[in-house]
Amino acid sequence: MKFLTVSGPPSSGKTSVILKTIDALKEKGYRAGVVKFDCLLTDDDKLYMSKNIPVKKGLSGALCPDHFFVSNIEACVEWGLENNLEFLISESAGLCNRCSPHIKDILAVCVIDNLSGVNTPKKIGPMLKSADIVIITKGDIVSQAEREVFASRVKNVNPSATIMHVNGITGQGAYEFASLIEDTNEIETLKGKKLRFSMPSALCSYCLGETRIGESYQMGNVRKMEM
């Protein structure tokens, strides 16, 4: 089974890109499924089911979504293998733009949209900087000059990435992306593999349920601003 991680800011068009890409994979004769990770709520699994795409949904709730992802992704891969999938795509939203759900030796994709602002690429952490492929969406809404400037900003942040433009509505570019991921290495397990970047680190009183404000209630990993 071929496995890839897809991440990106909320509403950047990840689900639309994945749907169009799976349509292209089906035309090539492949069976693909999706694992959707989110925090509190998502109906994207219904979109996948409406297209007869095998899907699993995981909500992290009060837990850090990155920690939830890494604690569950091995079981998701096992689910994909049990269902004889040829492609498994994990989808996760980088809610804080710091998320790092990419794994060494596993194809890593980041989806970012032209409408997010020209400085957004500089504000996104490992999920963009460590991606192998960066897909830029919503290019039909901005001018050619704006598309070029935005793509240049992405390239400055991640010079080694392959940058592609995909339209999640028309599907333009999805067939080329599907052809590109055909070369992804097959895997049988994720056990022993490592993340490309460490998870956000914090274990403080607020992580453990504290809600009161004040230094006397703050313990553990706490960072203060200079005043």
C-alpha positions, -999 to +999 in steps of 0.1 A: +000+000+000+012+035-008+007+061+020+010+099+020+003+126+046-016+157+035-018+187+058-025+224+056-044+253+072-082+250+076-103+258+045-072+257+022-090+231+000-074+198+012-106+177+010-115+191-025-080+183-038-080+148-023-114+141-038-103+151-073-071+132-069-089+100-059-111+104-089-080+105-110-066+075-092-098+056-098-095+063-135-060+047-133-076+016-116-065+022-081-085+017-048-078+046-024-090+055+011-087+084+035-081+089+072-094+123+083-080+139+115-096+170+130-102+185+164-139+191+174-160+185+143-158+175+107-184+164+081-157+157+055-161+119+061-196+122+047-182+137+015-158+108+011-186+082+018-208+099-008-181+091-033-178+055-020-143+062-007-133+042+024-128+066+052-119+067+089-125+098+111-106+107+142-114+138+165-087+148+190-110+167+212-091+184+240-058+167+230-031+182+208-041+171+173-004+162+165-001+139+195-035+124+186-023+118+150+010+101+160-008+079+186-033+066+160-017+066+126-001+031+128-036+016+135-049+036+105-023+021+082-032-014+095-069-006+087-059+004+051-039-028+046-068-049+060-091-032+035-068-039+006-063-002-002-036+006-028-034+042-016-041+056+019-042+094+023-042+110+058-057+145+060-051+168+089-056+205+094-027+226+109-049+246+132-019+265+147+003+264+116+029+247+137+017+211+132+041+185+120+023+154+108+049+144+083+069+112+085+104+104+072+104+083+041+066+089+036+055+113+009+045+146+026+021+171+010+010+205+022-020+224+007-021+262+010-043+286-008-036+319-027-062+338-006-044+333+027-021+363+022+014+366+007+031+364+041+014+332+051+041+308+039+065+325+063+041+319+092+036+282+086+060+258+103+071+222+097+039+211+078+050+234+049+088+236+055+093+198+056+068+189+028+079+171-004+050+186-024+033+219-019-001+223-036-014+258-041-052+262-045-077+289-054-055+302-082-085+310-103-096+337-079-064+358-081-044+373-109-014+357-126+010+381-109-005+373-075-001+336-082+035+340-091+044+361-061+027+336-038+044+307-054+077+325-050+071+330-013+064+293-009+096+285-027+116+307-004+103+289+026+107+254+011+132+255-018+134+217-023+096+211-026+077+204-058+051+232-062+019+224-080-013+243-087-045+223-083-081+235-087-103+217-062-135+226-081-126+218-117-099+192-108-073+209-130-039+197-119-053+167-099-044+142-127-008+154-127-007+151-089-021+116-090+005+107-116+032+121-094+022+101-063+021+069-083+059+067-076+054+066-038+071+037-021+048+010-007+048+003+030+037-025+053+040-008+086+049+025+102+065+009+133+100+023+139+096+052+115+103+087+127+085+121+124+103+146+103+100+172+130+093+171+168+059+177+181+050+210+199+064+206+234+045+217+265+034+201+297+021+228+320-007+232+345-031+243+317-024+211+298-036+192+329-068+211+332-060+243+351-083+272+341-073+299+367-051+328+355-020+339+375+016+329+381+008+310+412-013+286+391+014+281+364+037+251+366+058+231+342+068+242+307+059+280+308+075+306+285+072+343+294+074+373+271+099+401+277+081+431+292 
